Amino acid sequence: MKNISILLILLFSFTIAKDGKVNLKIEGMQCSYSCVDKVTKVVEGLKGVKNCEVDFANNSAVVIFDDKKLDSQNIVDVLKKKTSYKVKVQTENKGENKVDSI
């Protein structure tokens, strides 16, 4: 009975756990190989980060993380400290890049 209770508690905690997602704007990357690799390694080295996808062409990154262990500002601060890039949270520009139909 005790084991069942523990199992139920674990399952319940996974169902209510929520992932955070942040879009980052990263300025200063000079190459698509080592710069992207550096950003990826720094971010994925943070406890709580689940995934980091860096897009060199758009100077951006999408990070999925456990929002109970860290927040987007922690990620930005660590990137600024461990790299020479300018990093900020990218906000969605509603209406921009929108194509109207003819």
C-alpha positions as CSV (number, residue, x, y, z in Angstrom):
1,M,0.0,0.0,0.0
2,K,2.8,2.4,0.8
3,N,4.5,1.7,-2.5
4,I,1.2,2.4,-4.4
5,S,0.9,5.7,-2.6
6,I,4.4,6.7,-3.5
7,L,3.8,5.7,-7.1
8,L,0.6,7.7,-7.3
9,I,2.3,10.8,-5.8
10,L,5.1,10.5,-8.4
11,L,2.6,10.1,-11.3
12,F,0.5,13.0,-10.0
13,S,3.6,15.3,-9.8
14,F,4.5,14.5,-13.4
15,T,1.1,15.4,-14.6
16,I,1.0,18.8,-12.9
17,A,4.6,19.6,-13.8
18,K,4.8,22.3,-16.5
19,D,7.6,23.1,-18.9
20,G,8.6,26.6,-19.5
21,K,9.5,27.8,-23.0
22,V,11.5,30.9,-23.9
23,N,12.5,32.4,-27.2
24,L,15.9,34.1,-27.0
25,K,17.4,36.7,-29.3
26,I,21.2,36.1,-29.5
27,E,23.4,38.7,-31.1
28,G,27.1,38.3,-31.9
29,M,27.3,34.7,-33.1
30,Q,29.8,34.7,-35.9
31,C,29.6,31.1,-37.2
32,S,27.0,28.4,-37.5
33,Y,29.2,25.7,-35.9
34,S,31.2,26.7,-32.9
35,C,29.0,29.6,-31.8
36,V,25.8,27.5,-32.0
37,D,27.6,24.7,-30.1
38,K,28.8,27.0,-27.4
39,V,25.3,28.4,-26.8
40,T,23.8,24.9,-26.8
41,K,26.4,23.5,-24.3
42,V,26.0,26.5,-21.9
43,V,22.2,26.3,-21.9
44,E,21.9,22.5,-21.7
45,G,24.4,22.5,-18.9
46,L,21.9,24.3,-16.7
47,K,20.0,22.1,-14.3
48,G,16.4,22.0,-15.4
49,V,16.9,22.7,-19.1
50,K,15.3,19.9,-21.2
51,N,16.1,21.1,-24.7
52,C,17.8,23.9,-26.5
53,E,17.5,24.6,-30.3
54,V,19.8,27.3,-31.6
55,D,19.0,28.9,-35.0
56,F,22.1,30.7,-36.3
57,A,20.3,32.1,-39.4
58,N,17.8,33.9,-37.2
59,N,20.1,34.6,-34.3
60,S,17.7,32.9,-31.9
61,A,17.2,30.0,-29.6
62,V,14.2,28.2,-28.2
63,V,14.7,26.7,-24.8
64,I,12.4,24.2,-23.0
65,F,13.0,24.1,-19.3
66,D,11.5,23.0,-15.9
67,D,9.9,26.2,-14.6
68,K,10.2,24.9,-11.1
69,K,14.0,24.8,-11.3
70,L,14.8,28.0,-13.2
71,D,13.3,30.8,-15.2
72,S,14.0,32.5,-18.4
73,Q,16.0,35.3,-16.7
74,N,18.4,32.7,-15.2
75,I,19.1,31.4,-18.7
76,V,19.7,34.9,-20.1
77,D,22.0,35.8,-17.2
78,V,24.1,32.6,-17.5
79,L,24.5,33.1,-21.3
80,K,25.6,36.7,-20.8
81,K,28.1,35.6,-18.1
82,K,29.6,32.6,-20.0
83,T,29.6,34.0,-23.5
84,S,30.3,37.4,-25.2
85,Y,26.9,37.4,-26.9
86,K,24.1,39.9,-26.3
87,V,21.1,37.9,-25.1
88,K,17.5,38.9,-24.4
89,V,14.1,37.3,-24.3
90,Q,12.5,37.7,-27.6
91,T,9.0,38.9,-27.5
92,E,6.5,38.1,-30.2
93,N,5.7,41.0,-32.5
94,K,2.1,40.4,-33.4
95,G,1.2,41.7,-36.8
96,E,4.8,41.8,-38.0
97,N,5.8,39.4,-40.8
98,K,2.1,38.9,-41.4
99,V,1.2,38.6,-45.1
100,D,-2.2,39.9,-46.1
101,S,-4.0,38.0,-48.7
102,I,-4.6,39.7,-52.1
